[in-house]
Amino acid sequence: MTARALINLPRKAKRGDVIEIKTLISHVMESGFRTGTNGKMIPRDIITSFACSYNGEEIFSTQFYPAIAANPFVTFYAVATESGTLAFTWIGDNGFEVTQEAKIVVE
Amino acid sequence: MDAMTRLHITRRQVLLAGGAALGASALPVPAAALGQMDTAIRSLFGEATIRPGKVTLDLPPLVENGNTVPMTVSVESPMTKDNYVKAIHVFNDKNPQPNVISLKLSPRAGRATIATRIRLAGTQKLTAIAEMSDGTLWSGTEEVVVTLAACLEDLP
């Protein structure tokens, strides 16, 4: 399954700086509490977890519930410790899984 | 007289027993009266003391559309190895489910702040609870007025 994910973080940072990371992924986040035109409940289809790892070490993770709006947007912070790769993973219902990476240079 | 007193006592005892039975069956009522938010909080943290403070929930006081409500949660913490925020949980009172978001943080997060967009099914109260590295719990609460509720609308 493909979904568009946007990640925004500074390309360069000074060692020890706290950087802001913004992430956005396209997903309906169907809550499972709505009824369709046929009067039946629309089954739940949400992203259940999102995590960020910095050079392989997990630094931030969240658990989403149906109360998260469609196209989940999350802003969080991280300490720029070393140059490397940040990996972002979204996992959801119906086998949804998206991983995207972003590079950072720390001076 | 003696027999009457005895009879009276037994009758009272029967009544008391009945009352106790009634009371026992009515026990879950106060728990239900707590509201889904407090029930969810208690089921997660048990009887642990939750102190108000340190946690700031930032939401618009008046929301037109409950489908996307910007929310920022921040916790006062130096975020060092010895003193950091381990987890933050956000709960609501009126959505079909009491949980909004749960997150785990590490000292490498640098700042215990997160921003996201949430859904709100009507005017209600939100509570965020922060779990510190030393095990203490802190909470912050915010009231939000919603004019158009999320979740309840059907597809056209």
Interface residues (C-beta under 8 A of the other chain):
Chain A: V18 I19 S31 F33 R34 T35 G36 T37 I42 Y54 E57 E58 I59 F60 S61 T62 Q63 F64 Y65 P66 A67 I68 A69 A70 P72 F73 V74 T75 F76 Y77 A78 V79 T81
Chain B: N67 T68 V69 N92 N95 P96 Q97 N99 V100 I101 S102 L103 K104 L105 S106 P107 R108 A109 G110 R111 T113 I114 A115 T116 R117 I118 R119 L120 A150 C151 L152 E153 D154 L155 P156
